[in-house]
Amino acid sequence: MTARIEFTVTFAAGKQRHRLDRRHARMYTPNDTIRNERAIAAACAKAMAEAGIKSLAFGPHEPVILNVDAYRPLPESQPKSVRSEPDTYKPDGDNEGKLVMDALNGLVWADDAQVVDLHVVKHPRVRGQAERMDISIAPGWSGRRDETEEM
C-alpha cells in the first residue's frame, strides 16, 4: 500500500479557463496556470523523493483520496477591526482542486479519474496569514469489506 504524500505550495490558485488566440484560431492554457501546475508537480516530486515514493505511486484504476486546504490572507484594505472573514472570493474551490489534479497527472496517478474522494477547503481569510495550499494524497477505498462489518 502506498504511503500518504503531503506537501505545501506557497500560493493558493485555481485552474484558469483555456483562452482563444484569435490570431491563430487555437486554444491555449494561460501561463499562470502552467506555472502553477509545474510548481505543484515539483513540490510533490520533492516530497515523494524525500519519502522514498516512486513516480506513479498509484497504479491505473487505484483509488485515491485528495485533500486541498487553501489559506489566503485578509486584504490590507479591510478595516483593522476585521480579523477574519470567510473566503467566498475567487478562485472557486472546484478550480483549486482541478489545478492540483491536473498537475499530478502522470506523476502520482495515471489519470485524475482515480481521485474518488476530493476535499477542497477554503479556510477563512485571516490578517497576516501566509498564502498557501496544503495538499495531501492518500490511498482510497480498497473495495474490501471491513472485517468488523456484519455480513
C-alpha positions in Angstrom: 0.0 0.0 0.0 1.2 3.5 -0.9 2.0 5.9 1.9 0.4 9.3 2.3 2.0 12.1 0.4 1.9 15.6 2.0 3.3 18.9 0.8 2.7 22.6 0.7 2.9 25.2 -2.1 3.3 28.9 -1.3 0.3 30.1 -3.3 -3.5 29.4 -3.5 -4.8 29.4 -7.0 -7.3 27.7 -9.3 -7.2 26.4 -12.8 -8.0 29.1 -15.3 -10.1 28.6 -18.3 -8.5 28.0 -21.7 -8.1 31.1 -23.8 -8.6 31.6 -27.5 -5.8 33.0 -29.6 -7.9 34.8 -32.3 -4.8 35.4 -34.5 -4.1 31.7 -34.9 -7.6 30.4 -34.1 -6.4 28.0 -31.4 -7.0 27.4 -27.7 -4.2 27.7 -25.2 -3.7 27.4 -21.4 -2.8 30.6 -19.6 0.9 30.9 -18.5 -0.1 31.4 -14.8 -1.9 28.0 -14.9 1.1 26.3 -16.5 3.5 27.9 -14.0 1.2 26.8 -11.0 0.8 23.3 -12.3 4.6 23.0 -12.6 5.2 24.3 -9.1 2.7 21.9 -7.6 4.3 19.0 -9.5 7.8 20.0 -8.4 6.7 20.3 -4.7 5.0 16.9 -4.9 8.0 15.2 -6.6 10.3 16.6 -3.9 8.0 15.3 -1.2 7.8 11.9 -2.9 11.6 11.7 -3.3 12.1 12.6 0.4 9.6 9.8 1.4 11.1 7.3 -1.0 7.9 7.0 -3.0 8.4 6.2 -6.7 6.6 8.1 -9.5 3.1 6.9 -10.4 2.7 5.9 -6.7 -0.9 4.9 -7.5 -1.3 2.4 -10.4 -4.0 2.6 -13.0 -7.5 2.4 -11.5 -6.2 2.5 -8.0 -8.5 4.8 -6.0 -7.0 8.0 -4.4 -8.2 10.5 -1.8 -7.1 14.1 -2.3 -7.3 16.9 0.3 -6.6 20.5 -0.6 -6.6 23.2 2.1 -6.3 26.7 0.8 -5.3 29.7 3.0 -5.3 33.3 2.0 -4.5 36.5 4.0 -7.1 39.1 4.7 -6.6 42.1 2.4 -5.0 45.2 4.0 -7.9 47.2 2.7 -10.2 45.6 5.3 -10.7 47.7 8.5 -8.4 46.8 11.4 -11.4 45.7 13.4 -12.0 42.8 11.0 -9.7 40.0 12.0 -11.0 37.3 9.6 -13.8 36.6 7.1 -15.0 33.6 5.1 -13.1 33.1 1.8 -16.0 33.5 -0.5 -13.9 35.0 -3.3 -12.3 33.7 -6.4 -10.9 31.3 -7.3 -13.7 28.7 -6.9 -12.9 25.6 -4.8 -13.5 23.3 -7.7 -10.9 25.1 -9.8 -8.4 24.8 -7.0 -9.0 21.0 -6.9 -8.8 20.8 -10.7 -5.4 22.6 -10.8 -3.9 20.1 -8.3 -5.4 17.1 -10.0 -4.2 18.1 -13.5 -0.7 19.0 -12.1 -0.3 15.5 -10.6 -1.4 13.5 -13.7 1.4 11.2 -14.7 3.3 11.9 -11.5 1.2 10.5 -8.7 -1.5 8.7 -10.6 -2.1 7.7 -14.2 -5.3 9.8 -14.6 -7.2 12.2 -12.2 -10.3 10.0 -12.7 -8.7 7.9 -10.0 -9.5 10.6 -7.4 -12.6 9.0 -5.8 -12.7 11.4 -2.8 -11.9 15.1 -3.2 -12.0 17.6 -0.3 -11.2 21.3 -1.0 -11.4 23.6 2.0 -11.1 27.4 1.6 -10.2 28.4 5.1 -11.2 31.8 6.4 -9.0 34.7 5.3 -7.1 35.9 8.4 -5.0 39.0 8.8 -1.3 38.3 8.4 -1.7 34.7 7.3 0.6 33.4 4.6 -1.0 32.3 1.3 -0.6 28.6 0.7 -2.2 25.3 -0.2 -1.6 22.2 1.9 -2.1 19.1 -0.2 -2.3 15.5 1.0 -2.8 12.4 -1.1 -3.8 9.0 0.4 -4.9 5.6 -0.9 -8.6 5.4 -1.4 -11.2 2.8 -0.6 -9.9 -0.6 -1.4 -13.2 -2.2 -2.2 -12.7 -4.8 0.6 -15.3 -5.1 3.4 -14.1 -4.2 6.8 -13.5 -7.3 8.9 -15.7 -5.9 11.7 -18.7 -5.5 9.4 -21.6 -7.9 9.7 -22.2 -9.9 6.5 
